[in-house]
Amino acid sequence: MDMSYEEHPGCLIVEINAPEVDITVSEEFKENVIALYESQSARNLTLDLKKVSFMDSKAIGAMVAIRKAVVRRNGTMGLCNLHPHVRKIVQVVTLGAIFDLFETKKDSIETYEGSA
């Protein structure tokens, strides 16, 4: 799975560079994000989903598994730059109850910097 990342004080931002996260890539997505997160020192994690226009239930399950790794480190997980279709999925499944939702990457960085 194509992704890039940047680390900021208190937060690792992982940008998913794929238009779809579905059953065909969800396991790779989960494993790659967790491995990257565990290799960095940041406690909090934000997934930048600006390039993702479709997610299925396997992708949601993968994000919940990623969140468990973040919680084990006493961190918080957020999502930012949600495409309208992905935002709708997040709202329907009420993922806002377990993930911080940010309009932009900058909002995430500013929020998590204080918890570094």
CYANA upper distance limits for C-alpha pairs under 8 A (distance plus 0.5 A):
  1 MET  CA     16 ILE  CA      8.48
  1 MET  CA     17 ASN  CA      8.34
  1 MET  CA     18 ALA  CA      7.92
  1 MET  CA     25 VAL  CA      7.49
  1 MET  CA     28 GLU  CA      6.98
  1 MET  CA     29 PHE  CA      6.58
  1 MET  CA     32 ASN  CA      8.15
  2 ASP  CA     16 ILE  CA      7.05
  2 ASP  CA     17 ASN  CA      5.79
  2 ASP  CA     18 ALA  CA      6.93
  3 MET  CA     14 VAL  CA      7.28
  3 MET  CA     15 GLU  CA      5.99
  3 MET  CA     16 ILE  CA      5.11
  3 MET  CA     17 ASN  CA      5.52
  3 MET  CA     18 ALA  CA      8.20
  4 SER  CA     14 VAL  CA      6.35
  4 SER  CA     15 GLU  CA      5.75
  4 SER  CA     16 ILE  CA      7.30
  4 SER  CA     17 ASN  CA      7.81
  5 TYR  CA     12 LEU  CA      7.57
  5 TYR  CA     13 ILE  CA      5.96
  5 TYR  CA     14 VAL  CA      4.87
  5 TYR  CA     15 GLU  CA      6.38
  6 GLU  CA     12 LEU  CA      6.52
  6 GLU  CA     13 ILE  CA      5.85
  6 GLU  CA     14 VAL  CA      7.25
  7 GLU  CA     11 CYS  CA      6.57
  7 GLU  CA     12 LEU  CA      4.97
  7 GLU  CA     13 ILE  CA      6.68
  7 GLU  CA     40 GLN  CA      8.39
  7 GLU  CA     42 ALA  CA      7.51
  8 HIS  CA     12 LEU  CA      6.56
  8 HIS  CA     13 ILE  CA      8.21
  8 HIS  CA     42 ALA  CA      7.94
  8 HIS  CA    109 ILE  CA      7.52
  8 HIS  CA    113 GLU  CA      7.95
  9 PRO  CA     42 ALA  CA      7.35
  9 PRO  CA    112 TYR  CA      8.25
  9 PRO  CA    113 GLU  CA      5.96
  9 PRO  CA    116 ALA  CA      6.10
 10 GLY  CA     42 ALA  CA      5.53
 10 GLY  CA     43 ARG  CA      6.29
 10 GLY  CA     44 ASN  CA      6.46
 10 GLY  CA    109 ILE  CA      8.47
 10 GLY  CA    112 TYR  CA      6.07
 10 GLY  CA    113 GLU  CA      5.56
 10 GLY  CA    114 GLY  CA      7.88
 10 GLY  CA    115 SER  CA      6.45
 10 GLY  CA    116 ALA  CA      4.29
 11 CYS  CA     42 ALA  CA      5.54
 11 CYS  CA     43 ARG  CA      6.69
 11 CYS  CA     44 ASN  CA      5.11
 11 CYS  CA     45 LEU  CA      5.95
 11 CYS  CA     46 THR  CA      7.58
 11 CYS  CA    109 ILE  CA      7.03
 11 CYS  CA    112 TYR  CA      6.42
 11 CYS  CA    113 GLU  CA      7.36
 11 CYS  CA    116 ALA  CA      8.00
 12 LEU  CA     37 TYR  CA      7.71
 12 LEU  CA     40 GLN  CA      8.19
 12 LEU  CA     42 ALA  CA      6.14
 12 LEU  CA     43 ARG  CA      8.13
 12 LEU  CA     44 ASN  CA      6.75
 12 LEU  CA     45 LEU  CA      5.35
 12 LEU  CA     46 THR  CA      6.77
 13 ILE  CA     45 LEU  CA      6.50
 13 ILE  CA     46 THR  CA      5.37
 13 ILE  CA     47 LEU  CA      6.47
 13 ILE  CA     48 ASP  CA      7.18
 13 ILE  CA    105 LYS  CA      8.21
 14 VAL  CA     33 VAL  CA      8.06
 14 VAL  CA     45 LEU  CA      8.03
 14 VAL  CA     46 THR  CA      6.75
 14 VAL  CA     47 LEU  CA      5.48
 14 VAL  CA     48 ASP  CA      6.38
 15 GLU  CA     47 LEU  CA      6.40
 15 GLU  CA     48 ASP  CA      4.97
 15 GLU  CA     49 LEU  CA      6.79
 15 GLU  CA     50 LYS  CA      8.30
 16 ILE  CA     47 LEU  CA      7.63
 16 ILE  CA     48 ASP  CA      6.78
 16 ILE  CA     49 LEU  CA      6.29
 16 ILE  CA     50 LYS  CA      8.26
 16 ILE  CA     51 LYS  CA      7.23
 16 ILE  CA     52 VAL  CA      7.55
 17 ASN  CA     49 LEU  CA      8.49
 17 ASN  CA     51 LYS  CA      6.33
 17 ASN  CA     52 VAL  CA      7.82
 18 ALA  CA     51 LYS  CA      6.53
 18 ALA  CA     52 VAL  CA      6.35
 19 PRO  CA     51 LYS  CA      5.93
 19 PRO  CA     52 VAL  CA      4.72
 19 PRO  CA     53 SER  CA      5.91
 19 PRO  CA     54 PHE  CA      7.09
 20 GLU  CA     52 VAL  CA      5.96
 20 GLU  CA     53 SER  CA      6.58
 20 GLU  CA     54 PHE  CA      5.27
 20 GLU  CA     55 MET  CA      6.45
 21 VAL  CA     25 VAL  CA      6.59
 21 VAL  CA     26 SER  CA      6.52
 21 VAL  CA     29 PHE  CA      8.19
 21 VAL  CA     52 VAL  CA      7.61
 21 VAL  CA     54 PHE  CA      6.85
 21 VAL  CA     55 MET  CA      5.43
 21 VAL  CA     56 ASP  CA      7.40
 21 VAL  CA     59 ALA  CA      6.25
 22 ASP  CA     26 SER  CA      5.98
 22 ASP  CA     54 PHE  CA      8.11
 22 ASP  CA     55 MET  CA      6.01
 22 ASP  CA     56 ASP  CA      5.61
 22 ASP  CA     57 SER  CA      7.99
 22 ASP  CA     58 LYS  CA      6.56
 22 ASP  CA     59 ALA  CA      5.95
 23 ILE  CA     27 GLU  CA      8.16
 23 ILE  CA     56 ASP  CA      7.57
 23 ILE  CA     57 SER  CA      8.43
 23 ILE  CA     58 LYS  CA      5.93
 23 ILE  CA     59 ALA  CA      7.40
 25 VAL  CA     29 PHE  CA      6.45
 26 SER  CA     30 LYS  CA      6.59
 26 SER  CA     58 LYS  CA      6.52
 26 SER  CA     59 ALA  CA      5.66
 26 SER  CA     62 ALA  CA      6.63
 27 GLU  CA     31 GLU  CA      6.65
 27 GLU  CA     62 ALA  CA      7.33
 28 GLU  CA     32 ASN  CA      6.38
 29 PHE  CA     33 VAL  CA      6.59
 29 PHE  CA     62 ALA  CA      7.83
 30 LYS  CA     34 ILE  CA      6.60
 30 LYS  CA     62 ALA  CA      5.68
 30 LYS  CA     63 MET  CA      7.38
 30 LYS  CA     65 ALA  CA      7.69
 30 LYS  CA     66 ILE  CA      6.69
 31 GLU  CA     35 ALA  CA      6.53
 32 ASN  CA     36 LEU  CA      6.57
 33 VAL  CA     37 TYR  CA      6.50
 33 VAL  CA     66 ILE  CA      7.67
 34 ILE  CA     38 GLU  CA      6.52
 34 ILE  CA     66 ILE  CA      6.42
 34 ILE  CA     69 ALA  CA      7.36
 35 ALA  CA     39 SER  CA      6.70
 36 LEU  CA     40 GLN  CA      7.07
 37 TYR  CA     41 SER  CA      8.32
 37 TYR  CA     42 ALA  CA      8.16
 37 TYR  CA     45 LEU  CA      7.92
 37 TYR  CA     70 VAL  CA      8.49
 42 ALA  CA    116 ALA  CA      8.13
 43 ARG  CA     70 VAL  CA      7.62
 43 ARG  CA     73 ARG  CA      6.85
 43 ARG  CA     74 ASN  CA      7.42
 43 ARG  CA     75 GLY  CA      5.32
 43 ARG  CA     76 THR  CA      7.85
 43 ARG  CA    116 ALA  CA      7.88
 44 ASN  CA     70 VAL  CA      7.29
 44 ASN  CA     75 GLY  CA      5.15
 44 ASN  CA     76 THR  CA      5.38
 44 ASN  CA     77 MET  CA      6.32
 44 ASN  CA    112 TYR  CA      7.41
 45 LEU  CA     70 VAL  CA      7.57
 45 LEU  CA     75 GLY  CA      7.92
 45 LEU  CA     76 THR  CA      6.95
 45 LEU  CA     77 MET  CA      5.32
 45 LEU  CA     78 GLY  CA      6.77
 46 THR  CA     77 MET  CA      6.08
 46 THR  CA     78 GLY  CA      4.93
 46 THR  CA     79 LEU  CA      5.83
 46 THR  CA     80 CYS  CA      7.45
 46 THR  CA    108 SER  CA      7.55
 47 LEU  CA     77 MET  CA      8.40
 47 LEU  CA     78 GLY  CA      6.84
 47 LEU  CA     79 LEU  CA      5.37
 47 LEU  CA     80 CYS  CA      6.81
 48 ASP  CA     79 LEU  CA      6.52
 48 ASP  CA     80 CYS  CA      5.45
 48 ASP  CA     81 ASN  CA      6.41
 48 ASP  CA     82 LEU  CA      8.20
 48 ASP  CA    105 LYS  CA      7.28
 49 LEU  CA     79 LEU  CA      7.50
 49 LEU  CA     80 CYS  CA      6.62
 49 LEU  CA     81 ASN  CA      6.07
 49 LEU  CA     82 LEU  CA      6.09
 49 LEU  CA     83 HIS  CA      7.72
 50 LYS  CA     80 CYS  CA      7.83
 50 LYS  CA     81 ASN  CA      5.18
 50 LYS  CA     82 LEU  CA      6.10
 50 LYS  CA     83 HIS  CA      6.46
 51 LYS  CA     83 HIS  CA      8.02
 52 VAL  CA     82 LEU  CA      8.25
 52 VAL  CA     83 HIS  CA      7.17
 52 VAL  CA     86 VAL  CA      7.94
 53 SER  CA     83 HIS  CA      6.15
 53 SER  CA     84 PRO  CA      8.18
 53 SER  CA     85 HIS  CA      6.58
 53 SER  CA     86 VAL  CA      6.54
 54 PHE  CA     85 HIS  CA      7.18
 54 PHE  CA     86 VAL  CA      6.59
 55 MET  CA     59 ALA  CA      6.26
 55 MET  CA     60 ILE  CA      7.73
 55 MET  CA     86 VAL  CA      7.09
 55 MET  CA     89 ILE  CA      8.34
 56 ASP  CA     60 ILE  CA      7.07
 57 SER  CA     61 GLY  CA      6.70
 58 LYS  CA     62 ALA  CA      6.65
 59 ALA  CA     63 MET  CA      6.74
 60 ILE  CA     64 VAL  CA      6.81
 61 GLY  CA     65 ALA  CA      6.80
 62 ALA  CA     66 ILE  CA      6.69
 63 MET  CA     67 ARG  CA      6.62
 64 VAL  CA     68 LYS  CA      6.93
 65 ALA  CA     69 ALA  CA      7.29
 66 ILE  CA     70 VAL  CA      7.03
 67 ARG  CA     71 VAL  CA      6.61
 67 ARG  CA     76 THR  CA      8.13
 67 ARG  CA     77 MET  CA      6.59
 68 LYS  CA     72 ARG  CA      6.72
 69 ALA  CA     73 ARG  CA      7.33
 70 VAL  CA     74 ASN  CA      7.06
 70 VAL  CA     75 GLY  CA      5.59
 70 VAL  CA     76 THR  CA      6.79
 70 VAL  CA     77 MET  CA      7.19
 71 VAL  CA     75 GLY  CA      5.55
 71 VAL  CA     76 THR  CA      6.88
 76 THR  CA     99 PHE  CA      8.10
 76 THR  CA    100 ASP  CA      8.20
 77 MET  CA     99 PHE  CA      6.06
 77 MET  CA    100 ASP  CA      6.76
 78 GLY  CA     99 PHE  CA      5.51
 78 GLY  CA    100 ASP  CA      4.71
 78 GLY  CA    101 LEU  CA      6.09
 78 GLY  CA    102 PHE  CA      7.56
 78 GLY  CA    108 SER  CA      7.81
 79 LEU  CA     99 PHE  CA      7.23
 79 LEU  CA    100 ASP  CA      6.76
 79 LEU  CA    101 LEU  CA      5.58
 79 LEU  CA    102 PHE  CA      6.58
 80 CYS  CA    101 LEU  CA      6.46
 80 CYS  CA    102 PHE  CA      5.07
 80 CYS  CA    103 GLU  CA      5.98
 80 CYS  CA    104 THR  CA      5.92
 80 CYS  CA    105 LYS  CA      6.41
 80 CYS  CA    108 SER  CA      7.79
 81 ASN  CA    102 PHE  CA      7.39
 81 ASN  CA    103 GLU  CA      5.87
 81 ASN  CA    104 THR  CA      5.75
 81 ASN  CA    105 LYS  CA      7.44
 82 LEU  CA     86 VAL  CA      6.41
 82 LEU  CA     87 ARG  CA      5.94
 82 LEU  CA    103 GLU  CA      7.75
 83 HIS  CA     87 ARG  CA      6.49
 84 PRO  CA     88 LYS  CA      6.72
 85 HIS  CA     89 ILE  CA      7.04
 86 VAL  CA     90 VAL  CA      6.69
 87 ARG  CA     91 GLN  CA      6.66
 88 LYS  CA     92 VAL  CA      6.59
 89 ILE  CA     93 VAL  CA      6.56
 90 VAL  CA     94 THR  CA      6.26
 90 VAL  CA     95 LEU  CA      5.62
 90 VAL  CA     96 GLY  CA      7.21
 91 GLN  CA     95 LEU  CA      6.98
 91 GLN  CA     96 GLY  CA      7.37
 95 LEU  CA     99 PHE  CA      6.55
 96 GLY  CA    100 ASP  CA      6.76
 96 GLY  CA    101 LEU  CA      6.84
102 PHE  CA    107 ASP  CA      6.54
102 PHE  CA    108 SER  CA      6.47
103 GLU  CA    107 ASP  CA      7.25
104 THR  CA    108 SER  CA      7.21
105 LYS  CA    109 ILE  CA      6.79
106 LYS  CA    110 GLU  CA      6.63
107 ASP  CA    111 THR  CA      6.67
108 SER  CA    112 TYR  CA      6.60
109 ILE  CA    113 GLU  CA      6.31
110 GLU  CA    114 GLY  CA      7.74
111 THR  CA    115 SER  CA      8.27
112 TYR  CA    116 ALA  CA      7.25
